[in-house]
């Protein structure tokens, strides 16, 4: 264990053993002499102390996932987040991981910066795209979707230079700008992708956390106060049968199919990102020439 690592909070267990969670994930055990064991003995794993710590571990995992999903939702919707919320949750590592180094825009400013801290006495601390550090007391900050960031290339370059890592997929998220005729209602760029079994395409959707409905992989996006769904056809036949992907379309809350001009930049980009990610796992025939 490195010197910088927090000391385990040992809890007494039966038989003179002690148990602790390391890094919030791993259960470790030491004997009555204080020696940390290579593994937890089977008889200790069933003790009340072990079960309580494992339940805590599971809760921590769910909490981390919920925090990351919430911050990603703020980003996908470019929602204004009250500064007070950031200040209250910053001390919690589960919240800080997805928030730290997120590219944000304080209310009243057009300049984006990397979120580096949040304090009730100082506000939110940012590193701007010139590499300068400042503190802001703006009432809210936005975590913009990358398709809405004008200086995205500059932000990516600075993040690489400063070796900043993000806890959410924001800065290096795949983005797609709208191209083509505004009156087009479908995109066939990712049509014709062959999967030997529909199950394989469904499995890809599960891995990506996508909902599948009526033969379509679905990505819902709230943008400008309305719900838009991107839908990408993956097939609706027997799960064991082969399938081919089809068109990518967008519909509104009334199930009305939208033209490209009616789709916002975030909904368009996220729909293309979904289709590209599924299509990438299609069966590619080998060139035998």
Backbone as a ProteinNet text record, in pm:
[ID]
protein_1_A
[PRIMARY]
XXXXXXXXXXXXXXXXXXXXXXXXXXXXXXXXXXXXXXXXXXXXXXXXXXXXXXXXXXXXXXXXXXXXXXXXXXXXXXXXXXXXXXXXXXXXXXXXXXXXXXXXXXXXXXXXXXXXXXXXXXXXXXXXXXXXXXXXXXXXXXXXXXXXXXXXXXXXXXXXXXXXXXXXXXXXXXXXXXXXXXXXXXXXXXXXXXXXXXXXXXXXXXXXXXXXXXXXXXXXXXXXXXXXXXXXXXXXXXXXXXXXXXXXXXXXXXXXXXXXXXXXXXXXXXXXXXXXXXXXXXXXXXXXX
[TERTIARY]
84.7	0	87.8	60.8	146.6	127.7	229.9	218.9	105.8	69.3	-36.4	-175.3	-185.2	-315.2	-372.7	-504.8	-563.9	-552.6	-534.7	-522.5	-656.7	-655.9	-781.2	-851.3	-981.4	-1062.6	-1101.2	-1017.5	-1034.9	-1155.6	-1234.3	-1351.9	-1330.4	-1351.7	-1330	-1429.3	-1379.1	-1462.5	-1436.2	-1514.8	-1502	-1365.5	-1321.9	-1197.6	-1072.6	-1084.6	-967.2	-925.6	-998.7	-966.5	-1022.5	-970.2	-1022.8	-1039.5	-1140.4	-1170.7	-1179.8	-1150.2	-1161.6	-1182.5	-1238.2	-1248.8	-1133.5	-1064	-954.1	-998.9	-989.2	-1032.2	-1181.5	-1255.2	-1399.8	-1445.2	-1352.9	-1389.2	-1343.6	-1214.5	-1158.9	-1167.8	-1212.3	-1220.2	-1086.2	-1023.6	-896	-909.9	-820	-829.3	-691.3	-688.2	-565.8	-596.5	-495.6	-516	-493.8	-502.8	-493.3	-357.4	-254.1	-120.1	-98.6	-200.6	-189.6	-132.8	-113.3	-58	-170.2	-154	-254.4	-238.7	-347.9	-344.8	-358.9	-307.3	-315.1	-457.8	-542.7	-683.5	-766	-894.9	-985.3	-1022.8	-995.9	-1032.9	-1182.1	-1216.2	-1356.8	-1445.1	-1396.8	-1479.7	-1504.4	-1415.5	-1432.1	-1528.7	-1533	-1620.4	-1767.3	-1803.6	-1944.9	-1982.8	-1888.6	-1920.3	-2008.5	-2073.1	-2161.6	-2083.7	-1960.7	-1879.5	-1850	-1814.9	-1785.8	-1908.4	-2022.4	-2144	-2182.1	-2159.9	-2190.9	-2099.1	-1970.5	-1875.7	-1901.2	-1938.5	-1968.3	-2093.8	-2191.7	-2311.8	-2276.4	-2184	-2138.2	-2065.7	-1982	-1910.3	-2007.6	-2112.8	-2210.7	-2281.7	-2311.3	-2376.7	-2284.4	-2156.5	-2060.8	-2050.5	-2053.6	-2048.6	-2170.9	-2289.1	-2412.3	-2409.1	-2355.4	-2346.4	-2254.7	-2140	-2047.7	-2113.3	-2183.9	-2250.6	-2357.7	-2434.9	-2541.2	-2483.4	-2372.4	-2309	-2260.8	-2192.8	-2141.4	-2255.6	-2362.9	-2476.9	-2543.3	-2551.3	-2612.9	-2530.8	-2398.3	-2312.8	-2318.7	-2323.4	-2333.8	-2466.7	-2573.7	-2703.1	-2695.6	-2627.7	-2609.4	-2537.9	-2438.4	-2362	-2446.9	-2518.7	-2598.5	-2706.4	-2758.5	-2863.5	-2808.5	-2675.7	-2613	-2688.6	-2724.7	-2807.2	-2726.2	-2787.7	-2721.4	-2724.6	-2609.1	-2597.5	-2569.4	-2651.6	-2626.6	-2487.7	-2419.4	-2285.9	-2289.4	-2395.9	-2406.7	-2407	-2463.8	-2464.3	-2320.9	-2244.5	-2105.3	-2025.8	-2049	-1976.4	-2008.1	-2134.3	-2173.8	-2123.5	-2117	-2081.6	-1933.3	-1856.6	-1717.4	-1633.3	-1662.8	-1583	-1603.3	-1710	-1739.7	-1663.8	-1569.4	-1491.7	-1578.6	-1693.6	-1781.3	-1838.1	-1860	-1905.2	-1787.5	-1676.4	-1564	-1504.4	-1502.1	-1440.3	-1504.7	-1638.7	-1695.7	-1696.8	-1685.3	-1690.3	-1553.7	-1450.1	-1317.2	-1267.9	-1221.7	-1168.7	-1277.1	-1404.8	-1510.2	-1498.7	-1524.4	-1522.2	-1655.1	-1651.2	-1773.7	-1770.4	-1889	-1902.8	-1981.7	-1921.4	-1995.7	-2104.9	-2213.2	-2321.6	-2268.8	-2307.1	-2263.5	-2130.6	-2069.3	-1940.5	-1952.7	-1875.2	-1870.1	-1744.4	-1659.8	-1534.1	-1547.3	-1504.5	-1509.1	-1379.4	-1384.7	-1265.8	-1283.1	-1172.9	-1176.2	-1203.1	-1302.6	-1341.4	-1235.2	-1175.5	-1066.1	-1098.8	-1206.8	-1240.9	-1372.4	-1430.6	-1554.1	-1551.2	-1566.5	-1553.1	-1660.4	-1726.5	-1827.5	-1770	-1639.8	-1579.7	-1522.3	-1485.8	-1419.6	-1500.7	-1598.5	-1676	-1621.6	-1624.4	-1573.4	-1441.5	-1344.5	-1213.7	-1197.5	-1153.2	-1140.1	-1000.7	-956.4	-840.1	-893.9	-876.2	-932.9	-846	-888.7	-819.7	-687.4	-655.2	-522.3	-430.7	-482.8	-403.5	-402.1	-486.7	-491.9	-597.8	-566.3	-657.7	-735.7	-865.4	-949	-1063.6	-1121.5	-1235.5	-1356.4	-1473.8	-1595.8	-1706.7	-1785.7	-1900.2	-2031.8	-2029.1	-2150.8	-2255.2	-2383.1	-2488.1	-2495.2	-2467.1	-2472.8	-2356.6	-2329.6	-2234.3	-2298.4	-2262.2	-2308.9	-2195.8	-2230.5	-2135.8	-2179.8	-2124	-2177.7	-2141.7	-2232.4	-2201.3	-2090.1	-1993.2	-1879.4	-1917.5	-2031.8	-2070.1	-2102	-2126.7	-2160	-2039.1	-1922	-1800.6	-1730.2	-1721.9	-1661.5	-1512.8	-1442.8	-1297.1	-1262.2	-1333.5	-1315.4	-1172.4	-1116.9	-981.2	-879.9	-898.6	-808.2	-820.2	-943.6	-965.6	-901.8	-915.2	-853.1	-700.6	-645.9	-500.9	-449.4	-521	-477.9	-490.2	-597.9	-616.4	-504.1	-464.7	-353.6	-223.6	-201.9	-79.1	-69.6	-183.4	-185.7	-206.4	-224.4	-246.8	-368.8	-476.6	-601.4	-684.8	-735.4	-824.8	-964.7	-1064.8	-1203.5	-1275.1	-1366.7	-1444.9	-1569.1	-1601.9	-1713	-1658.9	-1729.6	-1691.4	-1746.9	-1664.5	-1706	-1610.4	-1489.4	-1396.8	-1359.8	-1334.3	-1292.7	-1407.6	-1528.3	-1646.5	-1655.6	-1694.9	-1711.9	-1828.1	-1804.6	-1909.4	-1928.1	-2049.7	-2085.2	-2162.3	-2110.5	-2180.6	-2281.8	-2389.7	-2495	-2446.6	-2467.4	-2435.9	-2550	-2561.4	-2665.7	-2788.3	-2888.8	-3010.5	-3095.3	-3149.5	-3230.8	-3360.3	-3409.9	-3538	-3523.4	-3399.7	-3380	-3436.9	-3503.3	-3563.2	-3495.5	-3394.6	-3325.1	-3181.1	-3094.5	-2953.1	-2917.9	-2854.8	-2822.3	-2672.5	-2596.6	-2450.6	-2412.5	-2496.2	-2463.2	-2562.4	-2624.5	-2715	-2635.4	-2693.2	-2630.8	-2526	-2515.6	-2420.3	-2468.6	-2385.3	-2427.1	-2385.4	-2481.8	-2455.4	-2502.5	-2416.2	-2452.3	-2574.3	-2590.1	-2708.9	-2757.4	-2888	-2944.1	-2895.2	-2874.1	-2823.4	-2693.5	-2609.1	-2482	-2505	-2599.2	-2631.8	-2696.5	-2783.2	-2847.4	-2744.7	-2646.8	-2541.2	-2460.1	-2434.2	-2362.3	-2442.9	-2572.9	-2658.6	-2653.9	-2656.4	-2648.7	-2515.9	-2407.3	-2275.9	-2272.9	-2340.7	-2343.1	-2448.8	-2528.3	-2632.9	-2751.3	-2776.6	-2883.9	-3011.7	-3122.7	-3253.3	-3285.8	-3352.5	-3395.8	-3547.5	-3612	-3758	-3804.5	-3886.2	-3944.1	-3842.5	-3727.9	-3625.7	-3526.7	-3545.6	-3456.3	-3374.4	-3246.6	-3168.6	-3206.3	-3224.7	-3282.5	-3190.9	-3170.8	-3101.7	-3192	-3248.4	-3329.8	-3241.7	-3273.4	-3198.2	-3297	-3280.3	-3355.4	-3272.7	-3330.1	-3257.1	-3354	-3317.8	-3403.2	-3543.6	-3551.7	-3679.5	-3770.3	-3721.8	-3806.7	-3729.4	-3805.8	-3746.7	-3740.9	-3623.3	-3604.3	-3537.1	-3586.7	-3526.4	-3458.2	-3331.8	-3262.2	-3289	-3325.3	-3358.3	-3281	-3214.8	-3130	-3176	-3215.6	-3271.8	-3163.7	-3189.6	-3097.2	-3166	-3299	-3369.9	-3463.4	-3564.7	-3665.7	-3707.7	-3620.6	-3653.7	-3607.6	-3583.7	-3540.2	-3402.7	-3384.1	-3256	-3137.3	-3161.1	-3051.7	-3028.7	-3117.8	-3105.1	-3017.9	-2967.7	-2884	-2967.6	-2900.5	-2971.7	-2881.5	-2945.4	-2873.7	-2927.3	-2836.8	-2880.2	-2945.4	-3026.4	-3097.5	-3068.8	-3170.1	-3152.2	-3153.6	-3099	-3104	-3206.2	-3300.8	-3405.1	-3418.3	-3492.4	-3523.4	-3673.6	-3729.4	-3872.6	-3888.8	-4001.3	-4028.7	-4116.1	-4161.6	-4238.9	-4372.5	-4420.9	-4547.2	-4523.5	-4399.4	-4359.7	-4359.2	-4355.7	-4348.3	-4203.6	-4181.3	-4045.8	-3999	-3877.7	-3825.8	-3732	-3730.4	-3630.7	-3499.6	-3393.1	-3261.4	-3259.1	-3328.4	-3331	-3402.2	-3490.2	-3564.6	-3491.1	-3381	-3305.7	-3195.2	-3185.5	-3082.3	-2944.4	-2839.2	-2702.6	-2665.1	-2714.6	-2680.6	-2750.8	-2881.5	-2956.7	-2900.4	-2860	-2802.5	-2670.3	-2583	-2451.8	-2463.4	-2551.6	-2565.9	-2626.7	-2717.3	-2773.5	-2668.5	-2588.4	-2480.2	-2377.9	-2348.5	-2252.4	-2304.2	-2434.1	-2493.9	-2482.9	-2524.5	-2523.8	-2381.9	-2286.5	-2147.6	-2092	-2127.3	-2075.7	-2130.8	-2257	-2315.1	-2259.8	-2257.4	-2211.2	-2066.4	-1987	-1845	-1824.8	-1925	-1913	-1978	-2012	-2071.1	-1968.3	-2016	-1926	-1865.8	-1733.9	-1665	-1604.3	-1643.4	-1593.2	-1445.7	-1369.3	-1226.5	-1203	-1107.1	-1069.8	-975	-1021.7	-941.3	-860.2	-864.7	-790.6	-641.5
-119.2	0	123.6	218.5	336	426.2	506.4	595.4	695.5	732.6	831.2	771.5	638.7	574.9	593	617.8	630.3	498.8	508.8	389.6	317	183.7	108.1	131.6	138.6	152.1	10.9	-47.8	-188.2	-205.5	-307.8	-342.7	-480.1	-493.4	-623.1	-728	-847.2	-960.4	-1078	-1181.6	-1297.2	-1362.9	-1431.9	-1508.6	-1423.6	-1298.1	-1212.4	-1146.2	-1169.3	-1108.6	-965.6	-888.6	-755.9	-745	-669.9	-654.2	-506.1	-476.9	-339.1	-341.1	-230.9	-209.3	-119.6	-159.7	-79.4	-20.9	110.3	176.3	166.1	135.2	122.2	-0.9	-88.4	-203.4	-336.3	-346.1	-475.2	-500.5	-619.6	-660.7	-722.7	-668.2	-720.7	-763.6	-852.1	-911.7	-914.6	-894.3	-913.7	-1002.4	-1075.8	-1168.7	-1098.8	-1176.4	-1119.9	-1057.2	-1098.4	-1042.7	-915.2	-876.2	-754.3	-772.8	-898.1	-922.8	-927.3	-848.3	-848.3	-974.2	-1047.9	-1175.6	-1154.9	-1252.2	-1244.6	-1255.7	-1325.4	-1338.4	-1351.8	-1332.1	-1341.8	-1488	-1544.8	-1685.3	-1707.3	-1825.8	-1857	-1838.6	-1878.1	-1868.2	-1722.6	-1632.3	-1490.9	-1422.5	-1472.7	-1412.3	-1419.6	-1517.1	-1536.2	-1464.3	-1393.7	-1325.1	-1203.6	-1158.1	-1041.9	-917.7	-903.3	-788.1	-789.5	-906.4	-917.4	-885	-937.3	-912.1	-764.8	-700.6	-558.1	-475.7	-509.2	-435.7	-460.7	-583.9	-613.2	-539.5	-526	-449.5	-302.3	-251.8	-113.9	-98	-196.9	-191.9	-184.8	-268	-267.8	-133.1	-74.8	56.3	160.9	156.1	252.6	242.3	119.3	99.7	162.5	137.7	195.7	348.5	398.8	543.9	606.4	545.2	595.9	596.9	488.9	481.4	588.6	610.6	710.7	851	879	1010.9	1034.2	935	948.2	965.5	889	899.5	1036.5	1089.6	1220.7	1330.1	1326.4	1427.9	1415.4	1291.9	1274.9	1330.3	1314	1370.5	1522.4	1583.3	1728.8	1769	1688.9	1720.7	1700.5	1588.7	1560.1	1665.5	1720.4	1821.7	1963.1	1976.8	2107.6	2187.3	2119.5	2181.1	2276.7	2388.5	2475.1	2408	2395.6	2330.4	2438.2	2447.9	2549	2532.8	2645.5	2641.7	2575.3	2601.2	2543.1	2391.7	2332.5	2186.5	2135.3	2199.2	2157	2171.6	2280.4	2303.4	2197.9	2153.4	2055.5	1915.1	1879	1740.2	1720.9	1829.6	1818.7	1730.8	1731.6	1653.5	1503.1	1462.2	1320.2	1271.8	1177.4	1130.3	1075.6	1016.5	960	1069.1	1188	1302	1371.3	1382.6	1459.7	1393.8	1259.6	1191.6	1230.7	1226.8	1266.8	1417.8	1497.2	1642.6	1703.7	1649.8	1710.3	1706.5	1818.8	1837.1	1838.9	1837.6	1857.7	1999.2	2013.7	2145.8	2213.9	2329.9	2397.3	2543.3	2603.8	2745.9	2812.3	2904.8	2975.1	3063.5	3078.1	3166.8	3309.2	3372	3508.7	3517.6	3402.1	3400.7	3320	3356.2	3278.7	3192.9	3205.9	3133.1	3003.6	2893.2	2763.2	2740.1	2652.2	2616.3	2480.7	2422.5	2291.1	2308.4	2236.5	2245.5	2179.2	2257.1	2206.5	2208.5	2276.4	2279.5	2351.4	2329.6	2398.5	2418.8	2544.4	2579.6	2680.7	2663	2760.8	2900.3	2911	3041.7	3106.8	3024.1	3078.5	3062.2	2972.8	2947.2	2827.4	2835.1	2724.9	2767.2	2677.2	2705.4	2642.9	2724	2677.2	2707	2621.6	2650.9	2680.1	2805.6	2841.8	2789	2813.3	2756.6	2826.3	2930.4	2991.7	2936.9	2841.1	2781.7	2862.5	2967.6	3053.1	3001.3	3010.2	2964.4	3082.1	3061.7	3165.4	3104.4	3184.4	3140.4	3224.9	3161.5	3227.9	3205	3310.8	3297.8	3301.2	3259.4	3256.3	3166.1	3201.4	3121	2978.8	2963.2	2830.3	2813.2	2687	2655.4	2551.3	2554.7	2454.2	2359	2231.4	2132.2	2102.8	2171.7	2160.6	2029.1	1983.4	1871.5	1918.2	1831.4	1876.2	1931	1888.8	1940.6	2090.2	2140.2	2280.9	2365.1	2302	2373.6	2426.5	2558.6	2619.3	2587.4	2590	2569.8	2428.1	2330	2191.7	2142.2	2172.9	2127.6	2189.3	2317.5	2383.5	2321.2	2290.5	2229.9	2091.9	2015.1	1882.6	1893.2	1988.5	2006.3	2044.5	2135.7	2178.8	2064.9	1989.3	1876.9	1775.6	1751.6	1658.8	1715.1	1844.1	1908.3	1905.4	1928.2	1930.9	1792.3	1691.5	1553.5	1542.8	1609.5	1605.2	1485.6	1411.3	1300.7	1335	1288.3	1317.6	1192.1	1210.5	1097.7	1069.9	1156.6	1132.4	1147.9	1089.4	1105.3	1238.1	1339	1470.2	1520.2	1552.2	1619.1	1535.6	1406.9	1321.1	1230.5	1272.3	1201.4	1216.4	1109.9	1118.2	1211.4	1308	1403.1	1402.2	1435.5	1437.6	1566.8	1648.1	1769.5	1737.7	1814.7	1791.2	1830.2	1739.2	1764.9	1709.5	1756.8	1706.7	1795.8	1752	1831.2	1833.3	1949.9	1964	1884.7	1855.1	1785.9	1633.1	1581.7	1436.7	1385.4	1270.2	1214.4	1085.9	1043.5	921.1	926.2	855.4	847.1	700.7	669.1	529.6	500.8	592.2	574.3	443.3	398.2	278.2	164.9	168.1	61.4	-54.2	-172.1	-287.9	-357.6	-321.9	-391	-531.8	-631.8	-772.6	-827.9	-884.5	-958.4	-1101.9	-1198.1	-1339	-1377.9	-1312.5	-1332.3	-1196.5	-1181.1	-1060.6	-1047.7	-1163.4	-1162.6	-1082.5	-1088	-1016.8	-865	-820.4	-677.7	-635.7	-721.1	-691.2	-685	-775.3	-774.1	-645.9	-596.9	-471.5	-357.8	-359.2	-255.8	-260.7	-381.1	-394.1	-338.2	-369.7	-319.1	-166.7	-105.8	39.4	104.4	21.7	74.8	130.2	74.7	124.8	44.1	113.5	46.8	3	-113.3	-163.3	-176.7	-120.1	-122.1	-138.4	-242	-261.4	-276.6	-337.2	-357.1	-242.7	-136.9	-20.7	-8	25.3	74.7	221.3	262.8	395	476.5	601.9	698.4	819.6	840.1	959	1077.2	1194.9	1316.2	1428.9	1493.8	1615.2	1733.2	1811.7	1926.1	2040.7	2158.1	2276.7	2251.4	2178.1	2157.5	2053.3	1974.3	1870.7	1740.6	1631.2	1498.9	1458.1	1413.7	1359.3	1223.4	1124.3	991.5	961.3	920.2	866.6	717	663.5	521.7	461.5	351	284.8	139.8	101.7	-31.1	-139	-238.3	-351.6	-484.2	-482.9	-605.7	-653	-728.8	-774.8	-918.5	-996.1	-1135.4	-1224.3	-1354.5	-1445.4	-1404	-1405.9	-1364.6	-1444	-1573	-1656.3	-1638.2	-1567	-1548.1	-1428.3	-1427.1	-1315.1	-1189.7	-1077.2	-950.6	-849.7	-748.8	-638.5	-506.8	-416.9	-288	-206.3	-109.8	-26.2	121.1	203.8	348.2	400.8	519.1	595.5	706.4	716.2	818.4	886.7	996.3	1065.9	1089.5	1076.2	1103	1193.1	1265.9	1350.3	1274.6	1342.6	1278.5	1225.1	1276.7	1228.3	1120.7	1071	966.6	1015.2	1145.9	1202.7	1199.9	1144.3	1137.7	1277.3	1310.9	1444.9	1450.4	1564.1	1587.4	1630.3	1622.6	1657.3	1800.7	1889.9	2028.5	2050.2	1955.9	1967.9	1906.1	1840	1772.1	1863.9	1879.1	1963.2	1900.6	1979.7	1929.1	1817.2	1822.1	1716.7	1586.8	1594.7	1473.9	1411.6	1495.8	1443.2	1371.9	1437.3	1380.6	1250.2	1248.7	1127.9	1012.5	1044	938.6	878.3	962	914	834.1	881	810.3	670.1	659.6	530.1	436.6	483.5	399.1	355.1	446.9	413.9	307.7	316.9	222.3	81.9	71.4	-60.4	-114.9	-32.7	-72.9	-121.5	-65	-100.9	-248.2	-311.4	-451.5	-548	-499.2	-585.5	-690.4	-793.5	-893.9	-838.3	-832.4	-780.8	-899.5	-912.2	-1022.4	-1002.9	-1109.9	-1101.7	-1097	-1016.7	-1006.3	-1121.9	-1217.2	-1335.3	-1320.2	-1199.9	-1180.8	-1173.4
0	0	0	-86.1	-97.2	23.1	58.2	172.4	159.8	33.9	14.2	32.5	31.9	41.8	181.7	194.5	327.7	403.3	534.5	616	622.9	614.9	623.1	756.5	750.6	871.4	917.8	1001.1	1039.4	1130.3	1099.9	1179.5	1241.2	1373.5	1437	1388.3	1364.4	1323.1	1417.5	1405.4	1491.9	1476.2	1582.9	1577.8	1586.3	1629.7	1641.4	1511.1	1404.3	1275.5	1268.9	1174.4	1143.7	993.2	951.9	809.7	774	648.3	599.7	449.4	399.8	255.4	212	107.4	53.8	-79.2	-90.6	-213.4	-236.1	-129.7	-141.5	-215.3	-256.2	-338	-277.4	-242.2	-204	-54.8	-17.9	122.5	161	266.6	313.3	459.2	499	631.7	697.2	828.4	903.7	1024.1	1067.6	1178.6	1311.4	1418.1	1552.4	1579.1	1504.2	1521.6	1440.2	1362.8	1284.4	1146.1	1103.9	970.7	868.4	760.7	654	571.1	554.3	484.1	333.3	257	110.9	61.5	135.4	98.8	226.6	213.1	328.3	348.7	466	491.6	471.9	424.6	395.6	517.8	635.1	756.2	796.6	753.7	787.3	689.9	565.4	464.7	501.8	585.6	621.1	749.5	811.5	936.3	910.3	1018	1006.3	961.6	1012.9	974.7	825.5	772.3	629.5	546	584.8	508.1	511.2	625.3	635.8	546.6	544.7	460.7	312.4	276.9	136.6	90.1	180.3	146.7	125	210.3	193.4	60.3	26	-101.5	-218.5	-215.2	-323.9	-333.1	-216.4	-216.3	-276.6	-242.5	-296.2	-447.9	-498.9	-644.8	-710.2	-651.9	-707.6	-698.2	-588.4	-569.9	-674	-699.3	-801.1	-938.2	-970.6	-1100.6	-1113.7	-1005.2	-1008.5	-1025.2	-957.1	-969.1	-1111.6	-1169.5	-1305.9	-1405.7	-1388	-1479.6	-1469.1	-1346.3	-1327.1	-1395.3	-1377.5	-1439.4	-1591.2	-1642.5	-1788.4	-1839	-1761	-1799.7	-1804.8	-1707	-1711.5	-1839	-1879.7	-2000.2	-2125.8	-2133.3	-2252.8	-2273.9	-2164.9	-2176.6	-2166.7	-2145.2	-2124.8	-2019.3	-1910	-1806.7	-1720	-1678.1	-1579.6	-1442.4	-1379.6	-1249.1	-1145	-1039.6	-936.2	-874.9	-856.8	-797.5	-659.8	-583.1	-449.7	-451	-556.1	-566.9	-580.7	-666.9	-686.5	-557.1	-485.4	-360.8	-256	-252.6	-149.6	-181	-309.2	-342.4	-369.1	-379.1	-423.2	-330.3	-201.6	-106.3	-122.1	-189.1	-209	-333.1	-316.9	-433	-545.3	-510.3	-613	-703.1	-647.9	-728.1	-795.2	-720.5	-774.7	-898.1	-901.8	-1016.7	-1148.9	-1163	-1293.5	-1316.3	-1207.7	-1223.1	-1251.1	-1189.3	-1201.2	-1345.6	-1392.9	-1528.8	-1636.2	-1594.4	-1693.8	-1749.3	-1877.5	-1939.4	-1908.4	-1843	-1800.6	-1844.2	-1844.8	-1878	-1765.6	-1689.9	-1585.1	-1644.5	-1570.7	-1614.9	-1631.5	-1741.8	-1767.9	-1839	-1867.8	-1937.5	-2065.8	-2163.2	-2287.2	-2294.1	-2191.9	-2190.1	-2111.6	-2173.2	-2106.4	-2030.8	-1933	-1857.3	-1793	-1750	-1685.5	-1536.1	-1487.5	-1347.1	-1260.5	-1169.2	-1086.1	-937.5	-898.6	-757.9	-735.6	-617.2	-578.7	-427.8	-387.2	-246.4	-207.6	-91.1	-47.2	-27.1	-0.7	24.1	-101.2	-202.6	-320.7	-449.6	-449.5	-570	-645.8	-778.6	-860.8	-924.8	-918.5	-975	-1110.9	-1208.7	-1346.2	-1400	-1491.9	-1574.9	-1713.9	-1760.8	-1890.5	-2004.4	-2126.8	-2242.4	-2273.9	-2195.8	-2203.7	-2095.5	-2015.3	-1908.5	-1780.7	-1771.7	-1653.6	-1556.3	-1426	-1321.9	-1265.1	-1241.6	-1181.8	-1103.6	-1014.8	-933.8	-970.8	-980	-1024.1	-922.2	-899	-807.6	-884.2	-1009.6	-1092.3	-1026.9	-1035.6	-972.1	-1026.3	-1156.1	-1217.8	-1315	-1348.7	-1456	-1547.3	-1672.7	-1768.3	-1800.8	-1818.8	-1870	-2013	-2112.2	-2248.1	-2316.1	-2398.8	-2487.7	-2581.7	-2615	-2696.6	-2833.5	-2888.6	-3019.8	-3010.9	-2888.7	-2868.5	-2829.6	-2819.4	-2779.5	-2903.6	-2915.9	-3035.4	-3046.6	-2933.6	-2934.3	-2891.1	-2944.2	-2900.9	-2925.5	-3042.9	-3072.5	-2976.1	-2944.4	-2849.9	-2711.2	-2671.1	-2540.1	-2533.2	-2638.9	-2642.7	-2635.8	-2708.8	-2710.1	-2571	-2504.1	-2371.4	-2270.5	-2279.4	-2187.2	-2203.4	-2326.6	-2351.5	-2296.9	-2317.4	-2271.2	-2118.5	-2051.3	-1905.2	-1844.6	-1931.5	-1888	-1796	-1837.9	-1762.4	-1806.9	-1712.6	-1744.9	-1695.1	-1768.4	-1734.2	-1687.9	-1593.2	-1543.1	-1624.5	-1720.1	-1812.7	-1954.1	-2048.4	-2188.8	-2238.5	-2232.7	-2281.2	-2388.4	-2347.3	-2436.4	-2558.4	-2536.6	-2647.2	-2693.3	-2665.2	-2712.6	-2864.9	-2932.4	-3077.6	-3109.2	-3195.7	-3233.1	-3383.9	-3424.7	-3567.3	-3595.7	-3683.9	-3723.9	-3833.1	-3833.9	-3933.9	-4072.6	-4165.7	-4305.6	-4389.9	-4512.2	-4601	-4602.4	-4677.2	-4696.8	-4570.5	-4536.2	-4416.5	-4422.5	-4545	-4554.1	-4553.2	-4547	-4536.8	-4404.6	-4412.1	-4290.4	-4243.9	-4313.2	-4273	-4321.9	-4252.1	-4287.8	-4306	-4419	-4448.3	-4442.7	-4380.6	-4372.1	-4303.4	-4209.7	-4132.5	-4160	-4276.9	-4316.9	-4377.5	-4375.2	-4439.1	-4356.7	-4229	-4142	-4110.5	-4139.5	-4126	-3990.3	-3919.1	-3795.1	-3815.3	-3781.7	-3800.6	-3718.2	-3604.9	-3523	-3473	-3464.7	-3404.2	-3260.4	-3194.3	-3057.7	-3045.4	-3148.6	-3143.9	-3143.6	-3224	-3225.8	-3094.2	-3040.7	-2912.7	-2800.2	-2806.5	-2706.1	-2711.2	-2832.4	-2848.1	-2785.8	-2805.2	-2746.8	-2594.4	-2538.4	-2392.6	-2341.3	-2410.9	-2370.5	-2370.7	-2467	-2478.9	-2390	-2321	-2234.7	-2310.9	-2430.9	-2516.5	-2499.1	-2505.7	-2505.6	-2648.2	-2661.5	-2792.1	-2789	-2889.5	-2894.6	-3039	-3062	-3195	-3304.9	-3276	-3377.3	-3389.9	-3312.8	-3317.3	-3189	-3203.7	-3091.1	-3073.3	-2947.6	-2921.1	-2829.8	-2865.8	-2779.9	-2762	-2641.4	-2617	-2577.8	-2627.6	-2596.1	-2568.5	-2451.4	-2422.6	-2470.2	-2559.3	-2614.5	-2638.8	-2589.7	-2604.2	-2551.7	-2440.7	-2374.2	-2436.7	-2529.1	-2588.8	-2602.1	-2603.8	-2616	-2762.8	-2805.5	-2939.7	-2924.5	-2999.4	-2995.9	-3128.3	-3120.2	-3237.1	-3240.5	-3356.7	-3370	-3487	-3458.2	-3557.7	-3570.3	-3689.6	-3711.7	-3701.1	-3612.2	-3600.7	-3631.7	-3648.1	-3683.6	-3572.8	-3613.7	-3517.7	-3544.3	-3609.7	-3637.5	-3521.6	-3550.6	-3446	-3394	-3262.1	-3204.3	-3259	-3295.4	-3345.4	-3495.1	-3562	-3705.6	-3740.3	-3865.3	-3907.4	-3925.6	-3923.6	-3940.4	-4008.8	-4068.5	-4131.8	-4074.3	-4045.9	-3993.9	-4104.2	-4061.7	-4156.9	-4137.1	-4156.4	-4151	-4008.2	-3993.4	-3869.2	-3888.1	-3792.5	-3801.1	-3664.7	-3661.6	-3536.6	-3530.4	-3409.4	-3389.8	-3267.1	-3264.2	-3147.8	-3048.1	-2944.9	-2838.3	-2888.1	-3001.6	-3060	-3164.7	-3171.4	-3266.4	-3410.8	-3429.1	-3563.1	-3610.5	-3729.1	-3781.2	-3821	-3780.2	-3800.7	-3920.9	-3985.5	-4090.7	-4025	-4100.7	-4045.6	-3992.6	-4060.1	-4016.7	-3885.2	-3847.8	-3722.5	-3604.1	-3629.8	-3524.4	-3474.4	-3342.3	-3284.2	-3297.1	-3277.7	-3296.3	-3200	-3075.9	-2979.1	-3014.9	-3044.2	-3080.6	-3207.1	-3303.3	-3426.6	-3397.3	-3322.5	-3293.3	-3214.5	-3114.9	-3031.9	-3111.5	-3204.3	-3288.6	-3379.8	-3441.1	-3528.3	-3447.6	-3328.2	-3241.5	-3207.9	-3176.9	-3146.7	-3266.3	-3383.4	-3502.1	-3537.4	-3527.7	-3560.9	-3466.4	-3337.6	-3238.6	-3261.6	-3301.2	-3329.5	-3460.5	-3563.4	-3696.5	-3692.2	-3601.2	-3592.5	-3557.8	-3496.4	-3454.7	-3553.8	-3673.5	-3775.7	-3819.9	-3888.3	-3944	-4071.9	-4077.4	-4194.7	-4270.7	-4395.3	-4477	-4508.3	-4495.5	-4524.5	-4674.4	-4715.1	-4857.1	-4890.4	-4968.6	-5000.6	-5129.7	-5186.7	-5312.6	-5287
[MASK]
+++++++++++++++++++++++++++++++++++++++++++++++++++++++++++++++++++++++++++++++++++++++++++++++++++++++++++++++++++++++++++++++++++++++++++++++++++++++++++++++++++++++++++++++++++++++++++++++++++++++++++++++++++++++++++++++++++++++++++++++++++++++++++++++++++++++++++++++++++++++++++++++++

